[in-house]
Amino acid sequence: MVSIPKVIGILSCGLVLSVGLSPTGQAEEIGASRIANAKTIKGVVLRIEYGNYFVKDKDGKEVRLQTDKNTQMRGQVRKGDRIEANIDDQSHALSILSLP
């Protein structure tokens, strides 16, 4: 037979674990939402300043792409390079690909 204090201890651990994991689930949900709402732009890099890539898109508009440690960089990107970037609705770059 299982003692009552042991059952209470097991239930409390389960509760603590489920509460502790809930923000992770929310973060994954937010990340999935950002990817689902992403749009793709192509253009030429005009300049790079403090992690921000300024790109001239196909319409001739200058677009600022914000990057951080989560931005996937594929290839070496420099001023004058043609790129393709997936960005969220706040112009945060999810990925940047250097084009040939």
Beta strands, then each sheet from edge to edge (+ up, - down):
strand 1: 39-49
strand 2: 52-57
strand 3: 62-66
strand 4: 72-74
strand 5: 82-87
strand 6: 93-98
sheet 1: 3+ 2- 1+ 5- 6+ 4+
end
